[in-house]
């Protein structure tokens, strides 16, 4: 049960990161201030990497949970 919970947590974090990627891309498309520069694109890239990492962690936790089921 513990690894099932971790899988759900990692999936939620991955979806949150995907949402932040979309948010930062929208800010990059239509910035409110020119001082933002290219920072939203860097933040979007970092969030995309984090989303991928959390997705892989979720899959790993799900495989581990399935292995421990009797």
N, CA, C and O atoms as a printed pandas DataFrame, in Angstrom:
     atom_number atom_name residue_name chain_id  residue_number  x_coord  y_coord  z_coord
0              1         N          UNK        A               1    0.821   -1.195    0.000
1              2        CA          UNK        A               1    0.000    0.000    0.000
2              3         C          UNK        A               1    0.866    1.260    0.000
3              4         O          UNK        A               1    0.494    2.278   -0.583
4              5         N          UNK        A               2    2.005    1.181    0.649
5              6        CA          UNK        A               2    2.866    2.352    0.736
6              7         C          UNK        A               2    3.336    2.810   -0.641
7              8         O          UNK        A               2    3.355    4.010   -0.911
8              9         N          UNK        A               3    3.708    1.898   -1.500
9             10        CA          UNK        A               3    4.212    2.272   -2.820
10            11         C          UNK        A               3    3.094    2.750   -3.732
11            12         O          UNK        A               3    3.329    3.552   -4.636
12            13         N          UNK        A               4    1.868    2.260   -3.499
13            14        CA          UNK        A               4    0.727    2.793   -4.244
14            15         C          UNK        A               4    0.535    4.273   -3.927
15            16         O          UNK        A               4    0.266    5.080   -4.816
16            17         N          UNK        A               5    0.674    4.611   -2.665
17            18        CA          UNK        A               5    0.527    6.011   -2.256
18            19         C          UNK        A               5    1.616    6.880   -2.878
19            20         O          UNK        A               5    1.339    7.989   -3.336
20            21         N          UNK        A               6    2.849    6.385   -2.896
21            22        CA          UNK        A               6    3.930    7.151   -3.513
22            23         C          UNK        A               6    3.692    7.337   -5.007
23            24         O          UNK        A               6    4.020    8.385   -5.565
24            25         N          UNK        A               7    3.131    6.338   -5.645
25            26        CA          UNK        A               7    2.825    6.453   -7.068
26            27         C          UNK        A               7    1.800    7.565   -7.312
27            28         O          UNK        A               7    1.929    8.332   -8.265
28            29         N          UNK        A               8    0.798    7.647   -6.461
29            30        CA          UNK        A               8   -0.212    8.700   -6.595
30            31         C          UNK        A               8    0.399   10.074   -6.334
31            32         O          UNK        A               8    0.086   11.040   -7.031
32            33         N          UNK        A               9    1.265   10.161   -5.336
33            34        CA          UNK        A               9    1.931   11.436   -5.031
34            35         C          UNK        A               9    2.781   11.892   -6.207
35            36         O          UNK        A               9    2.722   13.057   -6.602
36            37         N          UNK        A              10    3.565   10.990   -6.767
37            38        CA          UNK        A              10    4.415   11.351   -7.896
38            39         C          UNK        A              10    3.598   11.725   -9.129
39            40         O          UNK        A              10    3.984   12.619   -9.883
40            41         N          UNK        A              11    2.477   11.049   -9.335
41            42        CA          UNK        A              11    1.605   11.400  -10.456
42            43         C          UNK        A              11    1.036   12.801  -10.273
43            44         O          UNK        A              11    0.978   13.577  -11.227
44            45         N          UNK        A              12    0.621   13.125   -9.070
45            46        CA          UNK        A              12    0.109   14.466   -8.793
46            47         C          UNK        A              12    1.161   15.538   -9.004
47            48         O          UNK        A              12    0.866   16.597   -9.558
48            49         N          UNK        A              13    2.382   15.278   -8.568
49            50        CA          UNK        A              13    3.461   16.233   -8.782
50            51         C          UNK        A              13    3.780   16.398  -10.265
51            52         O          UNK        A              13    4.079   17.500  -10.725
52            53         N          UNK        A              14    3.715   15.304  -11.000
53            54        CA          UNK        A              14    3.948   15.372  -12.438
54            55         C          UNK        A              14    2.881   16.215  -13.129
55            56         O          UNK        A              14    3.201   17.035  -13.989
56            57         N          UNK        A              15    1.631   16.022  -12.763
57            58        CA          UNK        A              15    0.557   16.812  -13.367
58            59         C          UNK        A              15    0.660   18.283  -12.981
59            60         O          UNK        A              15    0.338   19.157  -13.787
60            61         N          UNK        A              16    1.099   18.563  -11.774
61            62        CA          UNK        A              16    1.306   19.949  -11.353
62            63         C          UNK        A              16    2.412   20.592  -12.183
63            64         O          UNK        A              16    2.303   21.755  -12.573
64            65         N          UNK        A              17    3.457   19.851  -12.449
65            66        CA          UNK        A              17    4.554   20.376  -13.272
66            67         C          UNK        A              17    4.106   20.607  -14.715
67            68         O          UNK        A              17    4.530   21.574  -15.347
68            69         N          UNK        A              18    3.262   19.735  -15.233
69            70        CA          UNK        A              18    2.739   19.936  -16.588
70            71         C          UNK        A              18    1.910   21.217  -16.638
71            72         O          UNK        A              18    1.996   21.975  -17.604
72            73         N          UNK        A              19    1.114   21.457  -15.610
73            74        CA          UNK        A              19    0.325   22.684  -15.543
74            75         C          UNK        A              19    1.234   23.908  -15.486
75            76         O          UNK        A              19    0.937   24.928  -16.109
76            77         N          UNK        A              20    2.332   23.817  -14.749
77            78        CA          UNK        A              20    3.245   24.957  -14.678
78            79         C          UNK        A              20    3.965   25.185  -16.004
79            80         O          UNK        A              20    4.286   26.326  -16.337
80            81         N          UNK        A              21    4.220   24.135  -16.757
81            82        CA          UNK        A              21    4.810   24.300  -18.090
82            83         C          UNK        A              21    3.878   25.129  -18.959
83            84         O          UNK        A              21    4.312   26.068  -19.626
84            85         N          UNK        A              22    2.609   24.784  -18.949
85            86        CA          UNK        A              22    1.628   25.534  -19.744
86            87         C          UNK        A              22    1.555   26.981  -19.274
87            88         O          UNK        A              22    1.526   27.899  -20.094
88            89         N          UNK        A              23    1.526   27.190  -17.971
89            90        CA          UNK        A              23    1.465   28.543  -17.424
90            91         C          UNK        A              23    2.675   29.372  -17.854
91            92         O          UNK        A              23    2.518   30.507  -18.304
92            93         N          UNK        A              24    3.861   28.823  -17.723
93            94        CA          UNK        A              24    5.063   29.574  -18.088
94            95         C          UNK        A              24    5.138   29.825  -19.597
95            96         O          UNK        A              24    5.625   30.873  -20.022
96            97         N          UNK        A              25    4.666   28.890  -20.400
97            98        CA          UNK        A              25    4.637   29.139  -21.845
98            99         C          UNK        A              25    3.653   30.247  -22.192
99           100         O          UNK        A              25    3.922   31.056  -23.080
100          101         N          UNK        A              26    2.521   30.295  -21.507
101          102        CA          UNK        A              26    1.570   31.377  -21.750
102          103         C          UNK        A              26    2.137   32.721  -21.313
103          104         O          UNK        A              26    1.894   33.734  -21.970
104          105         N          UNK        A              27    2.883   32.748  -20.223
105          106        CA          UNK        A              27    3.535   33.992  -19.794
106          107         C          UNK        A              27    4.599   34.394  -20.811
107          108         O          UNK        A              27    4.777   35.582  -21.079
108          109         N          UNK        A              28    5.301   33.431  -21.373
109          110        CA          UNK        A              28    6.325   33.748  -22.379
110          111         C          UNK        A              28    5.687   34.305  -23.651
111          112         O          UNK        A              28    6.261   35.173  -24.308
112          113         N          UNK        A              29    4.511   33.808  -23.992
113          114        CA          UNK        A              29    3.827   34.290  -25.191
114          115         C          UNK        A              29    3.292   35.705  -24.993
115          116         O          UNK        A              29    3.393   36.542  -25.890
116          117         N          UNK        A              30    2.721   35.972  -23.812
117          118        CA          UNK        A              30    2.103   37.259  -23.550
118          119         C          UNK        A              30    2.584   37.807  -22.203
119          120         O          UNK        A              30    1.842   37.763  -21.221
120          121         N          UNK        A              31    3.807   38.318  -22.148
121          122        CA          UNK        A              31    4.317   38.823  -20.863
122          123         C          UNK        A              31    3.666   40.157  -20.491
123          124         O          UNK        A              31    3.332   40.959  -21.362
124          125         N          UNK        A              32    3.491   40.381  -19.189
125          126        CA          UNK        A              32    2.953   41.654  -18.726
126          127         C          UNK        A              32    4.050   42.707  -18.621
127          128         O          UNK        A              32    3.771   43.906  -18.607
128          129         N          UNK        A              33    5.286   42.256  -18.547
129          130        CA          UNK        A              33    6.409   43.176  -18.412
130          131         C          UNK        A              33    7.544   42.678  -19.306
131          132         O          UNK        A              33    7.827   41.481  -19.354
132          133         N          UNK        A              34    8.185   43.598  -20.006
133          134        CA          UNK        A              34    9.281   43.205  -20.909
134          135         C          UNK        A              34   10.505   42.727  -20.129
135          136         O          UNK        A              34   11.399   42.100  -20.697
136          137         N          UNK        A              35   10.544   43.022  -18.832
137          138        CA          UNK        A              35   11.699   42.620  -18.025
138          139         C          UNK        A              35   11.766   41.114  -17.795
139          140         O          UNK        A              35   12.792   40.604  -17.346
140          141         N          UNK        A              36   10.678   40.391  -18.097
141          142        CA          UNK        A              36   10.690   38.935  -17.916
142          143         C          UNK        A              36   11.754   38.292  -18.797
143          144         O          UNK        A              36   12.397   37.321  -18.398
144          145         N          UNK        A              37   11.935   38.833  -19.984
145          146        CA          UNK        A              37   12.931   38.289  -20.907
146          147         C          UNK        A              37   12.618   36.851  -21.273
147          148         O          UNK        A              37   11.487   36.517  -21.623
148          149         N          UNK        A              38   13.629   36.008  -21.187
149          150        CA          UNK        A              38   13.451   34.597  -21.547
150          151         C          UNK        A              38   13.307   33.700  -20.321
151          152         O          UNK        A              38   13.317   32.476  -20.457
152          153         N          UNK        A              39   13.172   34.276  -19.133
153          154        CA          UNK        A              39   13.062   33.473  -17.914
154          155         C          UNK        A              39   11.864   32.524  -17.922
155          156         O          UNK        A              39   12.007   31.387  -17.472
156          157         N          UNK        A              40   10.685   32.933  -18.414
157          158        CA          UNK        A              40    9.579   31.962  -18.443
158          159         C          UNK        A              40    9.892   30.709  -19.262
159          160         O          UNK        A              40    9.414   29.621  -18.940
160          161         N          UNK        A              41   10.684   30.858  -20.307
161          162        CA          UNK        A              41   11.062   29.684  -21.102
162          163         C          UNK        A              41   11.995   28.762  -20.318
163          164         O          UNK        A              41   11.894   27.539  -20.416
164          165         N          UNK        A              42   12.902   29.355  -19.542
165          166        CA          UNK        A              42   13.775   28.534  -18.691
166          167         C          UNK        A              42   12.964   27.817  -17.617
167          168         O          UNK        A              42   13.203   26.645  -17.328
168          169         N          UNK        A              43   11.998   28.533  -17.025
169          170        CA          UNK        A              43   11.148   27.917  -16.007
170          171         C          UNK        A              43   10.288   26.807  -16.619
171          172         O          UNK        A              43   10.072   25.770  -15.991
172          173         N          UNK        A              44    9.802   27.025  -17.835
173          174        CA          UNK        A              44    9.001   25.998  -18.510
174          175         C          UNK        A              44    9.850   24.758  -18.790
175          176         O          UNK        A              44    9.380   23.631  -18.630
176          177         N          UNK        A              45   11.087   24.965  -19.202
177          178        CA          UNK        A              45   11.977   23.827  -19.466
178          179         C          UNK        A              45   12.277   23.067  -18.177
179          180         O          UNK        A              45   12.264   21.836  -18.162
180          181         N          UNK        A              46   12.548   23.797  -17.102
181          182        CA          UNK        A              46   12.798   23.148  -15.817
182          183         C          UNK        A              46   11.588   22.379  -15.321
183          184         O          UNK        A              46   11.720   21.282  -14.779
184          185         N          UNK        A              47   10.412   22.956  -15.506
185          186        CA          UNK        A              47    9.188   22.271  -15.095
186          187         C          UNK        A              47    8.939   21.032  -15.951
187          188         O          UNK        A              47    8.445   20.023  -15.448
188          189         N          UNK        A              48    9.273   21.097  -17.228
189          190        CA          UNK        A              48    9.111   19.934  -18.095
190          191         C          UNK        A              48   10.038   18.800  -17.668
191          192         O          UNK        A              48    9.648   17.632  -17.679
192          193         N          UNK        A              49   11.255   19.148  -17.297
193          194        CA          UNK        A              49   12.196   18.130  -16.824
194          195         C          UNK        A              49   11.696   17.517  -15.521
195          196         O          UNK        A              49   11.769   16.303  -15.331
196          197         N          UNK        A              50   11.184   18.368  -14.618
197          198        CA          UNK        A              50   10.648   17.864  -13.349
198          199         C          UNK        A              50    9.425   16.982  -13.595
199          200         O          UNK        A              50    9.256   15.963  -12.925
200          201         N          UNK        A              51    8.570   17.362  -14.549
201          202        CA          UNK        A              51    7.391   16.551  -14.866
202          203         C          UNK        A              51    7.801   15.171  -15.366
203          204         O          UNK        A              51    7.212   14.161  -14.979
204          205         N          UNK        A              52    8.802   15.134  -16.216
205          206        CA          UNK        A              52    9.293   13.849  -16.726
206          207         C          UNK        A              52    9.888   13.003  -15.599
207          208         O          UNK        A              52    9.660   11.796  -15.532
208          209         N          UNK        A              53   10.644   13.642  -14.724
209          210        CA          UNK        A              53   11.255   12.910  -13.609
210          211         C          UNK        A              53   10.184   12.351  -12.665
211          212         O          UNK        A              53   10.280   11.201  -12.237
212          213         N          UNK        A              54    9.177   13.148  -12.344
213          214        CA          UNK        A              54    8.108   12.668  -11.470
214          215         C          UNK        A              54    7.274   11.581  -12.151
215          216         O          UNK        A              54    6.787   10.662  -11.493
216          217         N          UNK        A              55    7.113   11.691  -13.468
217          218        CA          UNK        A              55    6.382   10.650  -14.197
218          219         C          UNK        A              55    7.134    9.330  -14.119
219          220         O          UNK        A              55    6.533    8.282  -13.881
220          221         N          UNK        A              56    8.449    9.377  -14.320
221          222        CA          UNK        A              56    9.243    8.149  -14.238
222          223         C          UNK        A              56    9.248    7.591  -12.823
223          224         O          UNK        A              56    9.211    6.375  -12.637
224          225         N          UNK        A              57    9.294    8.473  -11.814
225          226        CA          UNK        A              57    9.253    8.021  -10.419
226          227         C          UNK        A              57    7.917    7.369  -10.107
227          228         O          UNK        A              57    7.859    6.393   -9.360
228          229         N          UNK        A              58    6.846    7.903  -10.675
229          230        CA          UNK        A              58    5.523    7.314  -10.475
230          231         C          UNK        A              58    5.455    5.918  -11.090
231          232         O          UNK        A              58    4.918    4.992  -10.481
232          233         N          UNK        A              59    5.992    5.772  -12.281
233          234        CA          UNK        A              59    5.995    4.458  -12.928
234          235         C          UNK        A              59    6.837    3.463  -12.131
235          236         O          UNK        A              59    6.463    2.298  -11.993
236          237         N          UNK        A              60    7.974    3.923  -11.609
237          238        CA          UNK        A              60    8.827    3.058  -10.801
238          239         C          UNK        A              60    8.103    2.608   -9.539
239          240         O          UNK        A              60    8.155    1.432   -9.179
240          241         N          UNK        A              61    7.426    3.541   -8.863
241          242        CA          UNK        A              61    6.702    3.202   -7.648
242          243         C          UNK        A              61    5.539    2.253   -7.952
243          244         O          UNK        A              61    5.253    1.357   -7.158
244          245         N          UNK        A              62    4.875    2.435   -9.075
245          246        CA          UNK        A              62    3.780    1.544   -9.452
246          247         C          UNK        A              62    4.298    0.139   -9.736
247          248         O          UNK        A              62    3.670   -0.843   -9.339
248          249         N          UNK        A              63    5.436    0.032  -10.417
249          250        CA          UNK        A              63    6.019   -1.292  -10.666
250          251         C          UNK        A              63    6.423   -1.968   -9.357
251          252         O          UNK        A              63    6.233   -3.172   -9.181
252          253         N          UNK        A              64    6.977   -1.184   -8.452
253          254        CA          UNK        A              64    7.382   -1.747   -7.157
254          255         C          UNK        A              64    6.174   -2.198   -6.366
255          256         O          UNK        A              64    6.214   -3.239   -5.709
256          257         N          UNK        A              65    5.087   -1.420   -6.420
257          258        CA          UNK        A              65    3.861   -1.803   -5.707
258          259         C          UNK        A              65    3.262   -3.080   -6.290
259          260         O          UNK        A              65    2.760   -3.932   -5.558
260          261         N          UNK        A              66    3.321   -3.201   -7.615
261          262        CA          UNK        A              66    2.752   -4.398   -8.251
262          263         C          UNK        A              66    3.591   -5.639   -7.931
263          264         O          UNK        A              66    3.063   -6.749   -7.858
264          265         N          UNK        A              67    4.881   -5.447   -7.742
265          266        CA          UNK        A              67    5.755   -6.563   -7.419
266          267         C          UNK        A              67    5.523   -7.069   -6.001
267          268         O          UNK        A              67    5.705   -8.255   -5.725
268          269         N          UNK        A              68    5.120   -6.168   -5.096
269          270        CA          UNK        A              68    4.956   -6.545   -3.694
270          271         C          UNK        A              68    3.587   -7.129   -3.383
271          272         O          UNK        A              68    3.379   -7.642   -2.284
272          273         N          UNK        A              69    2.655   -7.063   -4.317
273          274        CA          UNK        A              69    1.310   -7.602   -4.088
274          275         C          UNK        A              69    1.397   -9.136   -4.073
275          276         O          UNK        A              69    1.956   -9.733   -4.992
276          277         N          UNK        A              70    0.851   -9.763   -3.042
277          278        CA          UNK        A              70    0.956  -11.239   -2.967
278          279         C          UNK        A              70    0.066  -11.952   -3.955
279          280         O          UNK        A              70    0.055  -13.182   -4.000
